[in-house]
C-alpha cells in the first residue's frame, strides 16, 4: 500500500515535469505532432504535378494553342473546402489523367 508521502512525491514529480521519462514523452509527442502535420500537409497539398504555371492570359493562350480547355481553380488557404478539393478530386488518378490529356489547370 502506498502512503500519503509517496503519493505526494509521485504527484509532485508528475506535475512538475522533473521526471526524465516525462521529457522523453514530450519529445515523442512533439515528433508525433510534427510528423502528423507533415502528413496532413501532404494530404491536402495543391496538385503541383498538374497545375500549369503562369498568368491567366498566358495560360489561356497556351490552352488555345494546344486545343485544350482551361480549368481555373480559385482557392483560398482559409477555406477548408479548397483543401478538400485537393484531397478528394485532384489527387484521384483518373482526374489527373483527364486534366493532363484534355485541360490546362490554373490555380489562383
Backbone atoms as SQL, in Angstrom:
CREATE TABLE atoms (id INTEGER PRIMARY KEY, chain TEXT, resi INTEGER, resn TEXT, atom TEXT, x REAL, y REAL, z REAL);
INSERT INTO atoms VALUES
  (1, 'A', 1, 'UNK', 'N', 0.847, -1.180, 0.000),
  (2, 'A', 1, 'UNK', 'CA', 0.000, 0.000, 0.000),
  (3, 'A', 1, 'UNK', 'C', 0.892, 1.242, 0.000),
  (4, 'A', 2, 'UNK', 'N', 0.516, 2.262, -0.781),
  (5, 'A', 2, 'UNK', 'CA', 1.293, 3.492, -0.886),
  (6, 'A', 2, 'UNK', 'C', 0.809, 4.480, 0.161),
  (7, 'A', 3, 'UNK', 'N', 1.781, 5.047, 0.902),
  (8, 'A', 3, 'UNK', 'CA', 1.411, 6.022, 1.926),
  (9, 'A', 3, 'UNK', 'C', 1.221, 7.407, 1.311),
  (10, 'A', 4, 'UNK', 'N', 0.735, 8.351, 2.121),
  (11, 'A', 4, 'UNK', 'CA', 0.434, 9.710, 1.639),
  (12, 'A', 4, 'UNK', 'C', 1.697, 10.426, 1.159),
  (13, 'A', 5, 'UNK', 'N', 2.841, 10.204, 1.840),
  (14, 'A', 5, 'UNK', 'CA', 4.091, 10.869, 1.473),
  (15, 'A', 5, 'UNK', 'C', 4.525, 10.431, 0.072),
  (16, 'A', 6, 'UNK', 'N', 4.443, 9.142, -0.205),
  (17, 'A', 6, 'UNK', 'CA', 4.809, 8.633, -1.531),
  (18, 'A', 6, 'UNK', 'C', 3.864, 9.167, -2.592),
  (19, 'A', 7, 'UNK', 'N', 2.591, 9.220, -2.273),
  (20, 'A', 7, 'UNK', 'CA', 1.600, 9.736, -3.212),
  (21, 'A', 7, 'UNK', 'C', 1.883, 11.188, -3.552),
  (22, 'A', 8, 'UNK', 'N', 2.239, 12.007, -2.548),
  (23, 'A', 8, 'UNK', 'CA', 2.542, 13.420, -2.792),
  (24, 'A', 8, 'UNK', 'C', 3.795, 13.563, -3.641),
  (25, 'A', 9, 'UNK', 'N', 4.803, 12.688, -3.391),
  (26, 'A', 9, 'UNK', 'CA', 6.031, 12.749, -4.186),
  (27, 'A', 9, 'UNK', 'C', 5.724, 12.411, -5.658),
  (28, 'A', 10, 'UNK', 'N', 4.955, 11.380, -5.868),
  (29, 'A', 10, 'UNK', 'CA', 4.587, 10.978, -7.238),
  (30, 'A', 10, 'UNK', 'C', 3.826, 12.101, -7.923),
  (31, 'A', 11, 'UNK', 'N', 2.891, 12.720, -7.200),
  (32, 'A', 11, 'UNK', 'CA', 2.119, 13.825, -7.780),
  (33, 'A', 11, 'UNK', 'C', 3.020, 15.000, -8.113),
  (34, 'A', 12, 'UNK', 'N', 3.973, 15.327, -7.229),
  (35, 'A', 12, 'UNK', 'CA', 4.838, 16.485, -7.476),
  (36, 'A', 12, 'UNK', 'C', 5.751, 16.240, -8.672),
  (37, 'A', 13, 'UNK', 'N', 6.284, 15.015, -8.812),
  (38, 'A', 13, 'UNK', 'CA', 7.116, 14.696, -9.969),
  (39, 'A', 13, 'UNK', 'C', 6.284, 14.759, -11.241),
  (40, 'A', 14, 'UNK', 'N', 5.092, 14.219, -11.202),
  (41, 'A', 14, 'UNK', 'CA', 4.217, 14.208, -12.362),
  (42, 'A', 14, 'UNK', 'C', 3.833, 15.625, -12.785),
  (43, 'A', 15, 'UNK', 'N', 3.467, 16.462, -11.811),
  (44, 'A', 15, 'UNK', 'CA', 3.012, 17.813, -12.121),
  (45, 'A', 15, 'UNK', 'C', 4.159, 18.749, -12.495),
  (46, 'A', 16, 'UNK', 'N', 5.348, 18.534, -11.924),
  (47, 'A', 16, 'UNK', 'CA', 6.455, 19.451, -12.188),
  (48, 'A', 16, 'UNK', 'C', 7.177, 19.132, -13.484),
  (49, 'A', 17, 'UNK', 'N', 7.068, 17.913, -13.948),
  (50, 'A', 17, 'UNK', 'CA', 7.763, 17.536, -15.177),
  (51, 'A', 17, 'UNK', 'C', 9.235, 17.274, -14.949),
  (52, 'A', 18, 'UNK', 'N', 9.678, 17.024, -13.712),
  (53, 'A', 18, 'UNK', 'CA', 11.078, 16.771, -13.430),
  (54, 'A', 18, 'UNK', 'C', 11.521, 15.370, -13.805),
  (55, 'A', 19, 'UNK', 'N', 10.631, 14.544, -14.126),
  (56, 'A', 19, 'UNK', 'CA', 10.944, 13.167, -14.438),
  (57, 'A', 19, 'UNK', 'C', 11.518, 13.069, -15.849),
  (58, 'A', 20, 'UNK', 'N', 12.609, 12.316, -16.033),
  (59, 'A', 20, 'UNK', 'CA', 13.217, 12.163, -17.362),
  (60, 'A', 20, 'UNK', 'C', 12.270, 11.531, -18.360),
  (61, 'A', 21, 'UNK', 'N', 11.484, 10.580, -17.900),
  (62, 'A', 21, 'UNK', 'CA', 10.559, 9.931, -18.836),
  (63, 'A', 21, 'UNK', 'C', 9.519, 10.927, -19.326),
  (64, 'A', 22, 'UNK', 'N', 9.187, 11.897, -18.496),
  (65, 'A', 22, 'UNK', 'CA', 8.247, 12.934, -18.918),
  (66, 'A', 22, 'UNK', 'C', 8.849, 13.759, -20.051),
  (67, 'A', 23, 'UNK', 'N', 10.136, 14.094, -19.942),
  (68, 'A', 23, 'UNK', 'CA', 10.801, 14.843, -21.002),
  (69, 'A', 23, 'UNK', 'C', 10.860, 14.034, -22.287),
  (70, 'A', 24, 'UNK', 'N', 11.122, 12.741, -22.144),
  (71, 'A', 24, 'UNK', 'CA', 11.137, 11.876, -23.328),
  (72, 'A', 24, 'UNK', 'C', 9.756, 11.800, -23.964),
  (73, 'A', 25, 'UNK', 'N', 8.724, 11.752, -23.116),
  (74, 'A', 25, 'UNK', 'CA', 7.355, 11.721, -23.641),
  (75, 'A', 25, 'UNK', 'C', 7.038, 12.991, -24.401),
  (76, 'A', 26, 'UNK', 'N', 7.517, 14.139, -23.884),
  (77, 'A', 26, 'UNK', 'CA', 7.272, 15.413, -24.573),
  (78, 'A', 26, 'UNK', 'C', 7.952, 15.424, -25.938),
  (79, 'A', 27, 'UNK', 'N', 9.212, 14.909, -25.996),
  (80, 'A', 27, 'UNK', 'CA', 9.909, 14.855, -27.273),
  (81, 'A', 27, 'UNK', 'C', 9.168, 13.954, -28.249),
  (82, 'A', 28, 'UNK', 'N', 8.723, 12.808, -27.786),
  (83, 'A', 28, 'UNK', 'CA', 7.980, 11.888, -28.652),
  (84, 'A', 28, 'UNK', 'C', 6.688, 12.533, -29.130),
  (85, 'A', 29, 'UNK', 'N', 6.037, 13.244, -28.229),
  (86, 'A', 29, 'UNK', 'CA', 4.788, 13.915, -28.574),
  (87, 'A', 29, 'UNK', 'C', 5.037, 14.994, -29.629),
  (88, 'A', 30, 'UNK', 'N', 6.128, 15.771, -29.466),
  (89, 'A', 30, 'UNK', 'CA', 6.474, 16.806, -30.441),
  (90, 'A', 30, 'UNK', 'C', 6.792, 16.190, -31.795),
  (91, 'A', 31, 'UNK', 'N', 7.527, 15.074, -31.801),
  (92, 'A', 31, 'UNK', 'CA', 7.844, 14.405, -33.054),
  (93, 'A', 31, 'UNK', 'C', 6.577, 13.879, -33.715),
  (94, 'A', 32, 'UNK', 'N', 5.661, 13.345, -32.900),
  (95, 'A', 32, 'UNK', 'CA', 4.403, 12.831, -33.432),
  (96, 'A', 32, 'UNK', 'C', 3.591, 13.963, -34.054),
  (97, 'A', 33, 'UNK', 'N', 3.500, 15.096, -33.355),
  (98, 'A', 33, 'UNK', 'CA', 2.738, 16.244, -33.869),
  (99, 'A', 33, 'UNK', 'C', 3.372, 16.737, -35.157),
  (100, 'A', 34, 'UNK', 'N', 4.694, 16.844, -35.183),
  (101, 'A', 34, 'UNK', 'CA', 5.393, 17.298, -36.379),
  (102, 'A', 34, 'UNK', 'C', 5.157, 16.335, -37.539),
  (103, 'A', 35, 'UNK', 'N', 5.238, 15.048, -37.261),
  (104, 'A', 35, 'UNK', 'CA', 5.003, 14.034, -38.285),
  (105, 'A', 35, 'UNK', 'C', 3.561, 14.094, -38.787),
  (106, 'A', 36, 'UNK', 'N', 2.634, 14.286, -37.872),
  (107, 'A', 36, 'UNK', 'CA', 1.221, 14.363, -38.239),
  (108, 'A', 36, 'UNK', 'C', 0.957, 15.604, -39.100),
  (109, 'A', 37, 'UNK', 'N', 1.599, 16.735, -38.754),
  (110, 'A', 37, 'UNK', 'CA', 1.419, 17.944, -39.549),
  (111, 'A', 37, 'UNK', 'C', 1.956, 17.741, -40.965),
  (112, 'A', 38, 'UNK', 'N', 3.106, 17.062, -41.080),
  (113, 'A', 38, 'UNK', 'CA', 3.659, 16.779, -42.396),
  (114, 'A', 38, 'UNK', 'C', 2.722, 15.906, -43.215),
  (115, 'A', 39, 'UNK', 'N', 2.160, 14.910, -42.583),
  (116, 'A', 39, 'UNK', 'CA', 1.240, 14.013, -43.265),
  (117, 'A', 39, 'UNK', 'C', 0.002, 14.769, -43.732),
  (118, 'A', 40, 'UNK', 'N', -0.565, 15.590, -42.857),
  (119, 'A', 40, 'UNK', 'CA', -1.740, 16.379, -43.230),
  (120, 'A', 40, 'UNK', 'C', -1.410, 17.354, -44.350),
  (121, 'A', 41, 'UNK', 'N', -0.243, 17.955, -44.257),
  (122, 'A', 41, 'UNK', 'CA', 0.179, 18.890, -45.294),
  (123, 'A', 41, 'UNK', 'C', 0.272, 18.197, -46.643),
  (124, 'A', 42, 'UNK', 'N', 0.795, 16.990, -46.643),
  (125, 'A', 42, 'UNK', 'CA', 0.922, 16.235, -47.885),
  (126, 'A', 42, 'UNK', 'C', -0.445, 15.832, -48.438),
  (127, 'A', 43, 'UNK', 'N', -1.351, 15.435, -47.563),
  (128, 'A', 43, 'UNK', 'CA', -2.683, 15.001, -47.998),
  (129, 'A', 43, 'UNK', 'C', -3.455, 16.146, -48.649),
  (130, 'A', 44, 'UNK', 'N', -3.338, 17.339, -48.103),
  (131, 'A', 44, 'UNK', 'CA', -4.140, 18.473, -48.564),
  (132, 'A', 44, 'UNK', 'C', -3.385, 19.422, -49.502),
  (133, 'A', 45, 'UNK', 'N', -2.197, 19.041, -49.947),
  (134, 'A', 45, 'UNK', 'CA', -1.414, 19.952, -50.779),
  (135, 'A', 45, 'UNK', 'C', -2.034, 20.149, -52.157),
  (136, 'A', 46, 'UNK', 'N', -1.728, 21.266, -52.759),
  (137, 'A', 46, 'UNK', 'CA', -2.215, 21.559, -54.107),
  (138, 'A', 46, 'UNK', 'C', -1.595, 20.570, -55.092),
  (139, 'A', 47, 'UNK', 'N', -2.287, 20.280, -56.177),
  (140, 'A', 47, 'UNK', 'CA', -1.808, 19.291, -57.147),
  (141, 'A', 47, 'UNK', 'C', -0.740, 19.868, -58.070),
  (142, 'A', 48, 'UNK', 'N', 0.443, 20.085, -57.553),
  (143, 'A', 48, 'UNK', 'CA', 1.504, 20.769, -58.301),
  (144, 'A', 48, 'UNK', 'C', 1.914, 20.036, -59.577),
  (145, 'A', 49, 'UNK', 'N', 1.678, 18.739, -59.624),
  (146, 'A', 49, 'UNK', 'CA', 2.074, 17.978, -60.811),
  (147, 'A', 49, 'UNK', 'C', 1.154, 18.192, -62.008),
  (148, 'A', 50, 'UNK', 'N', -0.016, 18.785, -61.793),
  (149, 'A', 50, 'UNK', 'CA', -0.939, 19.015, -62.915),
  (150, 'A', 50, 'UNK', 'C', -1.303, 20.487, -63.098),
  (151, 'A', 51, 'UNK', 'N', -0.731, 21.353, -62.279),
  (152, 'A', 51, 'UNK', 'CA', -1.012, 22.795, -62.385),
  (153, 'A', 51, 'UNK', 'C', -0.117, 23.403, -63.461),
  (154, 'A', 52, 'UNK', 'N', -0.712, 24.229, -64.303),
  (155, 'A', 52, 'UNK', 'CA', 0.041, 24.989, -65.291),
  (156, 'A', 52, 'UNK', 'C', 0.385, 26.339, -64.665),
  (157, 'A', 53, 'UNK', 'N', 1.662, 26.649, -64.645),
  (158, 'A', 53, 'UNK', 'CA', 2.125, 27.914, -64.057),
  (159, 'A', 53, 'UNK', 'C', 2.023, 29.041, -65.077),
  (160, 'A', 54, 'UNK', 'N', 1.685, 30.226, -64.602),
  (161, 'A', 54, 'UNK', 'CA', 1.643, 31.390, -65.469),
  (162, 'A', 54, 'UNK', 'C', 0.482, 32.298, -65.123),
  (163, 'A', 55, 'UNK', 'N', 0.424, 33.412, -65.817),
  (164, 'A', 55, 'UNK', 'CA', -0.669, 34.357, -65.663),
  (165, 'A', 55, 'UNK', 'C', -1.870, 33.866, -66.467),
  (166, 'A', 56, 'UNK', 'N', -3.034, 34.342, -66.110),
  (167, 'A', 56, 'UNK', 'CA', -4.267, 33.876, -66.755),
  (168, 'A', 56, 'UNK', 'C', -4.197, 33.992, -68.273),
  (169, 'A', 57, 'UNK', 'N', -3.842, 35.161, -68.781),
  (170, 'A', 57, 'UNK', 'CA', -3.815, 35.366, -70.236),
  (171, 'A', 57, 'UNK', 'C', -2.798, 34.458, -70.922),
  (172, 'A', 58, 'UNK', 'N', -1.660, 34.230, -70.288),
  (173, 'A', 58, 'UNK', 'CA', -0.641, 33.347, -70.860),
  (174, 'A', 58, 'UNK', 'C', -1.148, 31.905, -70.942),
  (175, 'A', 59, 'UNK', 'N', -1.742, 31.439, -69.868),
  (176, 'A', 59, 'UNK', 'CA', -2.233, 30.059, -69.827),
  (177, 'A', 59, 'UNK', 'C', -3.425, 29.898, -70.772),
  (178, 'A', 60, 'UNK', 'N', -4.235, 30.932, -70.885),
  (179, 'A', 60, 'UNK', 'CA', -5.371, 30.902, -71.817),
  (180, 'A', 60, 'UNK', 'C', -4.868, 30.735, -73.251),
  (181, 'A', 61, 'UNK', 'N', -3.839, 31.493, -73.610),
  (182, 'A', 61, 'UNK', 'CA', -3.264, 31.372, -74.956),
  (183, 'A', 61, 'UNK', 'C', -2.626, 30.000, -75.169),
  (184, 'A', 62, 'UNK', 'N', -1.978, 29.491, -74.146),
  (185, 'A', 62, 'UNK', 'CA', -1.360, 28.172, -74.218),
  (186, 'A', 62, 'UNK', 'C', -2.415, 27.082, -74.423),
  (187, 'A', 63, 'UNK', 'N', -3.514, 27.194, -73.701),
  (188, 'A', 63, 'UNK', 'CA', -4.614, 26.236, -73.852),
  (189, 'A', 63, 'UNK', 'C', -5.187, 26.292, -75.268),
  (190, 'A', 64, 'UNK', 'N', -5.364, 27.499, -75.769),
  (191, 'A', 64, 'UNK', 'CA', -5.880, 27.675, -77.130),
  (192, 'A', 64, 'UNK', 'C', -4.920, 27.070, -78.152),
  (193, 'A', 65, 'UNK', 'N', -3.641, 27.293, -77.958),
  (194, 'A', 65, 'UNK', 'CA', -2.621, 26.778, -78.870),
  (195, 'A', 65, 'UNK', 'C', -2.602, 25.245, -78.888),
  (196, 'A', 66, 'UNK', 'N', -2.810, 24.622, -77.758),
  (197, 'A', 66, 'UNK', 'CA', -2.791, 23.156, -77.644),
  (198, 'A', 66, 'UNK', 'C', -4.184, 22.540, -77.794),
  (199, 'A', 67, 'UNK', 'N', -5.172, 23.382, -78.131),
  (200, 'A', 67, 'UNK', 'CA', -6.551, 22.927, -78.308),
  (201, 'A', 67, 'UNK', 'C', -7.077, 22.188, -77.081),
  (202, 'A', 68, 'UNK', 'N', -6.873, 22.822, -75.924),
  (203, 'A', 68, 'UNK', 'CA', -7.342, 22.262, -74.650),
  (204, 'A', 68, 'UNK', 'C', -8.241, 23.276, -73.959),
  (205, 'A', 69, 'UNK', 'N', -9.056, 22.763, -73.071),
  (206, 'A', 69, 'UNK', 'CA', -9.884, 23.618, -72.231),
  (207, 'A', 69, 'UNK', 'C', -9.018, 24.158, -71.102),
  (208, 'A', 70, 'UNK', 'N', -9.388, 25.344, -70.622),
  (209, 'A', 70, 'UNK', 'CA', -8.708, 25.932, -69.473),
  (210, 'A', 70, 'UNK', 'C', -9.613, 25.800, -68.256),
  (211, 'A', 71, 'UNK', 'N', -9.131, 25.122, -67.246),
  (212, 'A', 71, 'UNK', 'CA', -9.856, 24.969, -65.988),
  (213, 'A', 71, 'UNK', 'C', -9.195, 25.873, -64.957),
  (214, 'A', 72, 'UNK', 'N', -9.952, 26.860, -64.484),
  (215, 'A', 72, 'UNK', 'CA', -9.428, 27.794, -63.493),
  (216, 'A', 72, 'UNK', 'C', -9.983, 27.406, -62.130),
  (217, 'A', 73, 'UNK', 'N', -9.091, 27.140, -61.210),
  (218, 'A', 73, 'UNK', 'CA', -9.457, 26.753, -59.852),
  (219, 'A', 73, 'UNK', 'C', -9.061, 27.884, -58.916),
  (220, 'A', 74, 'UNK', 'N', -10.056, 28.525, -58.324),
  (221, 'A', 74, 'UNK', 'CA', -9.796, 29.624, -57.393),
  (222, 'A', 74, 'UNK', 'C', -9.876, 29.057, -55.981),
  (223, 'A', 75, 'UNK', 'N', -8.749, 29.085, -55.281),
  (224, 'A', 75, 'UNK', 'CA', -8.680, 28.512, -53.939),
  (225, 'A', 75, 'UNK', 'C', -8.291, 29.562, -52.917),
  (226, 'A', 76, 'UNK', 'N', -8.615, 29.236, -51.672),
  (227, 'A', 76, 'UNK', 'CA', -8.228, 30.083, -50.548),
  (228, 'A', 76, 'UNK', 'C', -7.697, 29.183, -49.437),
  (229, 'A', 77, 'UNK', 'N', -6.542, 29.536, -48.900),
  (230, 'A', 77, 'UNK', 'CA', -5.969, 28.744, -47.808),
  (231, 'A', 77, 'UNK', 'C', -6.868, 28.725, -46.587),
  (232, 'A', 78, 'UNK', 'N', -7.700, 29.741, -46.426),
  (233, 'A', 78, 'UNK', 'CA', -8.565, 29.820, -45.246),
  (234, 'A', 78, 'UNK', 'C', -9.869, 29.030, -45.419),
  (235, 'A', 79, 'UNK', 'N', -10.142, 28.545, -46.630),
  (236, 'A', 79, 'UNK', 'CA', -11.350, 27.757, -46.885),
  (237, 'A', 79, 'UNK', 'C', -11.000, 26.276, -46.892),
  (238, 'A', 80, 'UNK', 'N', -11.547, 25.542, -45.959),
  (239, 'A', 80, 'UNK', 'CA', -11.251, 24.119, -45.871),
  (240, 'A', 80, 'UNK', 'C', -11.743, 23.364, -47.099),
  (241, 'A', 81, 'UNK', 'N', -12.795, 23.857, -47.730),
  (242, 'A', 81, 'UNK', 'CA', -13.322, 23.217, -48.941),
  (243, 'A', 81, 'UNK', 'C', -12.267, 23.175, -50.051),
  (244, 'A', 82, 'UNK', 'N', -11.411, 24.193, -50.104),
  (245, 'A', 82, 'UNK', 'CA', -10.331, 24.198, -51.087),
  (246, 'A', 82, 'UNK', 'C', -9.374, 23.041, -50.843),
  (247, 'A', 83, 'UNK', 'N', -9.062, 22.795, -49.589),
  (248, 'A', 83, 'UNK', 'CA', -8.159, 21.700, -49.229),
  (249, 'A', 83, 'UNK', 'C', -8.820, 20.342, -49.504),
  (250, 'A', 84, 'UNK', 'N', -10.127, 20.269, -49.262),
  (251, 'A', 84, 'UNK', 'CA', -10.843, 19.030, -49.554),
  (252, 'A', 84, 'UNK', 'C', -10.851, 18.745, -51.058),
  (253, 'A', 85, 'UNK', 'N', -10.968, 19.785, -51.857),
  (254, 'A', 85, 'UNK', 'CA', -10.916, 19.622, -53.305),
  (255, 'A', 85, 'UNK', 'C', -9.573, 19.027, -53.723),
  (256, 'A', 86, 'UNK', 'N', -8.499, 19.529, -53.132),
  (257, 'A', 86, 'UNK', 'CA', -7.169, 18.979, -53.419),
  (258, 'A', 86, 'UNK', 'C', -7.103, 17.504, -53.043),
  (259, 'A', 87, 'UNK', 'N', -7.609, 17.180, -51.861),
  (260, 'A', 87, 'UNK', 'CA', -7.514, 15.811, -51.360),
  (261, 'A', 87, 'UNK', 'C', -8.435, 14.855, -52.122),
  (262, 'A', 88, 'UNK', 'N', -9.672, 15.273, -52.352),
  (263, 'A', 88, 'UNK', 'CA', -10.683, 14.352, -52.869),
  (264, 'A', 88, 'UNK', 'C', -10.776, 14.304, -54.392),
  (265, 'A', 89, 'UNK', 'N', -10.498, 15.399, -55.059),
  (266, 'A', 89, 'UNK', 'CA', -10.671, 15.445, -56.508),
  (267, 'A', 89, 'UNK', 'C', -9.330, 15.381, -57.230),
  (268, 'A', 90, 'UNK', 'N', -8.463, 16.332, -56.945),
  (269, 'A', 90, 'UNK', 'CA', -7.222, 16.440, -57.700),
  (270, 'A', 90, 'UNK', 'C', -6.198, 15.355, -57.380),
  (271, 'A', 91, 'UNK', 'N', -6.398, 14.612, -56.327),
  (272, 'A', 91, 'UNK', 'CA', -5.476, 13.516, -56.020),
  (273, 'A', 91, 'UNK', 'C', -5.883, 12.216, -56.716),
  (274, 'A', 92, 'UNK', 'N', -7.068, 12.181, -57.283),
  (275, 'A', 92, 'UNK', 'CA', -7.560, 10.990, -57.971),
  (276, 'A', 92, 'UNK', 'C', -6.816, 10.808, -59.295),
  (277, 'A', 93, 'UNK', 'N', -6.316, 9.612, -59.527),
  (278, 'A', 93, 'UNK', 'CA', -5.513, 9.343, -60.724),
  (279, 'A', 93, 'UNK', 'C', -6.284, 9.539, -62.027),
  (280, 'A', 94, 'UNK', 'N', -7.553, 9.170, -62.045),
  (281, 'A', 94, 'UNK', 'CA', -8.340, 9.342, -63.281),
  (282, 'A', 94, 'UNK', 'C', -8.585, 10.823, -63.567),
  (283, 'A', 95, 'UNK', 'N', -8.786, 11.610, -62.533),
  (284, 'A', 95, 'UNK', 'CA', -8.956, 13.064, -62.713),
  (285, 'A', 95, 'UNK', 'C', -7.650, 13.668, -63.219),
  (286, 'A', 96, 'UNK', 'N', -6.539, 13.247, -62.627),
  (287, 'A', 96, 'UNK', 'CA', -5.237, 13.754, -63.082),
  (288, 'A', 96, 'UNK', 'C', -5.001, 13.431, -64.547),
  (289, 'A', 97, 'UNK', 'N', -5.322, 12.214, -64.941),
  (290, 'A', 97, 'UNK', 'CA', -5.117, 11.802, -66.328),
  (291, 'A', 97, 'UNK', 'C', -6.001, 12.618, -67.271),
  (292, 'A', 98, 'UNK', 'N', -7.252, 12.853, -66.889),
  (293, 'A', 98, 'UNK', 'CA', -8.156, 13.666, -67.691),
  (294, 'A', 98, 'UNK', 'C', -7.612, 15.077, -67.858),
  (295, 'A', 99, 'UNK', 'N', -7.147, 15.661, -66.767),
  (296, 'A', 99, 'UNK', 'CA', -6.610, 17.028, -66.821),
  (297, 'A', 99, 'UNK', 'C', -5.381, 17.075, -67.715),
  (298, 'A', 100, 'UNK', 'N', -4.491, 16.106, -67.585),
  (299, 'A', 100, 'UNK', 'CA', -3.276, 16.091, -68.409),
  (300, 'A', 100, 'UNK', 'C', -3.601, 15.967, -69.895),
  (301, 'A', 101, 'UNK', 'N', -4.623, 15.210, -70.219),
  (302, 'A', 101, 'UNK', 'CA', -4.948, 14.962, -71.634),
  (303, 'A', 101, 'UNK', 'C', -5.784, 16.076, -72.275),
  (304, 'A', 102, 'UNK', 'N', -6.740, 16.605, -71.531),
  (305, 'A', 102, 'UNK', 'CA', -7.746, 17.477, -72.152),
  (306, 'A', 102, 'UNK', 'C', -7.752, 18.923, -71.652),
  (307, 'A', 103, 'UNK', 'N', -7.114, 19.192, -70.516),
  (308, 'A', 103, 'UNK', 'CA', -7.252, 20.501, -69.876),
  (309, 'A', 103, 'UNK', 'C', -5.909, 21.084, -69.489),
  (310, 'A', 104, 'UNK', 'N', -5.908, 22.366, -69.245),
  (311, 'A', 104, 'UNK', 'CA', -4.819, 23.015, -68.526),
  (312, 'A', 104, 'UNK', 'C', -5.431, 23.557, -67.243),
  (313, 'A', 105, 'UNK', 'N', -4.815, 23.234, -66.129),
  (314, 'A', 105, 'UNK', 'CA', -5.323, 23.648, -64.817),
  (315, 'A', 105, 'UNK', 'C', -4.518, 24.842, -64.325),
  (316, 'A', 106, 'UNK', 'N', -5.227, 25.906, -64.048),
  (317, 'A', 106, 'UNK', 'CA', -4.621, 27.112, -63.486),
  (318, 'A', 106, 'UNK', 'C', -5.235, 27.334, -62.111),
  (319, 'A', 107, 'UNK', 'N', -4.401, 27.368, -61.101),
  (320, 'A', 107, 'UNK', 'CA', -4.875, 27.615, -59.738),
  (321, 'A', 107, 'UNK', 'C', -4.542, 29.036, -59.327),
  (322, 'A', 108, 'UNK', 'N', -5.551, 29.745, -58.878),
  (323, 'A', 108, 'UNK', 'CA', -5.375, 31.128, -58.412),
  (324, 'A', 108, 'UNK', 'C', -5.673, 31.214, -56.938);
